[in-house]
């Protein structure tokens, strides 16, 4: 199982980023997927979740209305569209999934700063 995140970077407040997580080594279309984040000195927290079909999603209250999780099962990829970014969104973002929902990517840094 391999999960590889990409798309992080430095963005100004109010800006947007799109994160991608490319999956391999398992049947992606059967796996729920999620995005987590961990800011310095804080615990890792769930940001967004999507079911295997993509039919249902859930979000942390702090990102509702600003972030959108989606997936393309043909490309074995899950995305996180992040709009109206705030300084408090600064963190390392990780995707989670796999056949037992216990695999993690290496993370991608998102920094929101002017």
Backbone torsions as a table, in degrees:
resi	resn	phi	psi	omega
1	UNK	NA	131.5	177.2
2	UNK	-139.3	133.3	175.4
3	UNK	-125.5	125.9	-176.3
4	UNK	-127.0	113.3	-180.0
5	UNK	-87.9	153.4	174.6
6	UNK	-155.4	167.6	174.9
7	UNK	104.3	-5.1	178.6
8	UNK	-71.4	173.4	178.9
9	UNK	162.2	-166.7	179.4
10	UNK	-99.9	129.6	-179.3
11	UNK	-140.8	149.5	178.2
12	UNK	-77.8	155.0	174.7
13	UNK	-54.2	137.3	-176.7
14	UNK	90.0	-9.2	-178.7
15	UNK	-83.1	-175.9	-177.0
16	UNK	-131.7	152.6	171.6
17	UNK	-143.9	153.2	173.8
18	UNK	-123.5	116.6	176.8
19	UNK	-91.5	147.4	175.3
20	UNK	-126.5	148.6	174.7
21	UNK	-133.3	109.9	179.7
22	UNK	-90.8	127.7	-175.7
23	UNK	-110.3	148.2	175.3
24	UNK	-154.8	160.8	176.1
25	UNK	89.8	3.8	176.8
26	UNK	-156.3	171.8	-179.4
27	UNK	-82.1	94.8	-172.5
28	UNK	-57.8	-39.8	-174.4
29	UNK	-67.4	-10.2	178.2
30	UNK	-102.2	1.1	-173.6
31	UNK	-111.9	126.5	166.4
32	UNK	-63.9	151.4	-179.2
33	UNK	-133.7	157.3	178.3
34	UNK	-151.8	162.6	172.6
35	UNK	-114.9	134.7	174.0
36	UNK	-121.1	166.2	172.5
37	UNK	-144.5	154.3	178.1
38	UNK	-138.7	116.5	176.7
39	UNK	-90.6	157.9	179.8
40	UNK	-55.2	128.6	177.6
41	UNK	77.3	5.6	-178.4
42	UNK	-121.8	161.6	177.3
43	UNK	-76.5	155.6	175.2
44	UNK	-67.4	136.4	-177.1
45	UNK	-129.7	148.4	176.8
46	UNK	-72.3	131.1	178.3
47	UNK	-103.1	-48.8	-176.3
48	UNK	-156.5	150.6	-177.2
49	UNK	-135.5	144.6	177.3
50	UNK	-140.0	137.6	179.3
51	UNK	-72.9	170.3	-174.1
52	UNK	-59.8	-36.2	-179.6
53	UNK	-83.9	-16.3	-174.5
54	UNK	86.5	3.3	-175.1
55	UNK	-76.1	-19.8	180.0
56	UNK	-134.5	140.9	178.8
57	UNK	-136.1	155.8	174.4
58	UNK	-140.1	151.0	-177.0
59	UNK	-135.6	150.6	169.0
60	UNK	-65.5	147.0	-178.7
61	UNK	-57.6	-33.8	-175.2
62	UNK	-68.1	-16.6	-177.7
63	UNK	-119.1	-3.6	-179.5
64	UNK	-56.7	134.3	-179.9
65	UNK	85.1	-10.4	179.8
66	UNK	-116.4	-34.2	-177.6
67	UNK	-109.7	148.3	176.3
68	UNK	-135.3	124.3	175.0
69	UNK	-96.1	140.3	178.2
70	UNK	-150.5	170.3	179.9
71	UNK	-147.7	153.6	174.3
72	UNK	-125.1	100.6	-175.5
73	UNK	-69.0	-20.4	176.6
74	UNK	-73.8	-25.8	-179.6
75	UNK	-105.9	2.3	-179.2
76	UNK	52.8	45.5	-174.8
77	UNK	-137.1	139.8	172.8
78	UNK	-115.9	144.8	-175.1
79	UNK	-122.5	157.4	170.1
80	UNK	-135.3	107.2	175.4
81	UNK	-87.0	121.8	-176.4
82	UNK	-117.9	116.4	179.6
83	UNK	-116.1	164.3	177.9
84	UNK	49.0	48.6	-175.1
85	UNK	-65.8	145.8	-179.0
86	UNK	-121.2	162.8	179.3
87	UNK	-57.9	-35.3	-178.6
88	UNK	-72.3	-5.4	173.7
89	UNK	-83.8	-7.0	178.8
90	UNK	-61.0	124.1	-176.2
91	UNK	-178.2	171.3	166.1
92	UNK	-90.0	128.6	-178.0
93	UNK	-103.9	132.0	-177.7
94	UNK	-122.9	145.4	168.6
95	UNK	-102.0	152.8	-178.4
96	UNK	-133.7	141.5	177.7
97	UNK	177.0	-152.9	-179.1
98	UNK	107.4	170.5	-176.6
99	UNK	-61.6	-28.1	175.8
100	UNK	-113.0	14.4	178.1
101	UNK	54.9	37.3	-176.7
102	UNK	-130.8	18.3	178.0
103	UNK	-105.1	144.8	-177.2
104	UNK	-128.5	150.0	170.9
105	UNK	-83.1	-178.3	-176.8
106	UNK	-85.1	-13.0	178.1
107	UNK	95.1	154.5	175.6
108	UNK	-136.8	133.7	-174.9
109	UNK	-80.0	131.5	171.8
110	UNK	-119.7	122.8	179.4
111	UNK	-123.1	122.4	179.2
112	UNK	-109.9	111.0	-174.9
113	UNK	-159.9	148.9	175.8
114	UNK	-94.1	NA	NA
